Amino acid sequence: MPNVLHRSGALTVTIDYLWQKHTKGPYYYRRRVPKDIAPRIRKKVRQVALKTYDKMAAARLIESLAKADDA
């Protein structure tokens, strides 16, 4: 189920890579590592604690982390 940040009529804004362990817990950036890179870094998933309970703040942090991972 996608994480919805904003919904207004036909417009819906979602956040990719957003994850919470518990419904009232802090947000995490969680992204699968590509199979060709995973053996080198010995991880299948990259998970970073965002240390925030605010979805808007988490979205800003995720944007910068995703850009760094894509580069």
C-alpha positions in Angstrom: 0.0 0.0 0.0 1.5 3.3 -1.0 2.2 6.0 1.6 -0.1 8.9 0.7 1.3 12.3 1.5 -1.6 14.4 0.1 -4.9 13.6 -1.7 -7.0 16.3 -3.3 -9.6 15.2 -5.9 -7.8 13.6 -8.8 -4.3 14.5 -7.5 -2.6 12.1 -5.1 1.0 12.5 -3.9 2.7 9.4 -2.6 6.1 8.8 -1.0 8.3 5.9 -2.1 10.8 4.2 0.2 8.9 5.3 3.4 8.6 2.7 6.1 7.5 2.5 9.7 8.2 -0.5 12.0 5.2 0.4 14.2 2.2 2.6 13.5 3.3 5.2 16.1 7.0 4.8 15.5 9.5 7.0 13.6 9.9 6.8 9.9 12.6 5.0 8.0 14.1 5.2 4.5 14.0 1.6 3.2 15.2 0.6 -0.3 16.2 -2.6 -2.0 19.8 -2.8 -3.1 20.3 -3.9 -6.7 21.4 -7.6 -7.1 24.7 -6.7 -8.8 25.8 -4.4 -5.9 24.4 -6.4 -3.0 27.3 -8.9 -2.8 29.9 -6.1 -2.5 28.1 -4.3 0.3 26.8 -7.5 1.9 23.2 -6.1 2.2 20.0 -6.7 0.3 18.2 -3.7 1.8 19.4 -0.2 2.8 17.6 1.1 5.8 18.2 4.5 7.4 16.4 5.9 10.5 15.0 9.3 9.6 14.5 10.1 13.3 11.2 11.9 12.7 7.5 11.3 13.3 6.5 13.9 10.7 5.6 12.6 7.3 6.5 15.9 5.5 9.9 16.0 7.1 10.4 12.4 6.2 9.5 13.1 2.6 12.2 15.8 2.4 14.9 13.5 3.9 13.9 10.7 1.6 14.2 12.9 -1.5 17.8 13.7 -0.7 18.7 10.1 0.2 17.0 8.7 -3.0 18.9 11.2 -5.2 22.2 10.2 -3.6 21.4 6.5 -4.1 20.4 7.0 -7.7 23.7 8.8 -8.4 
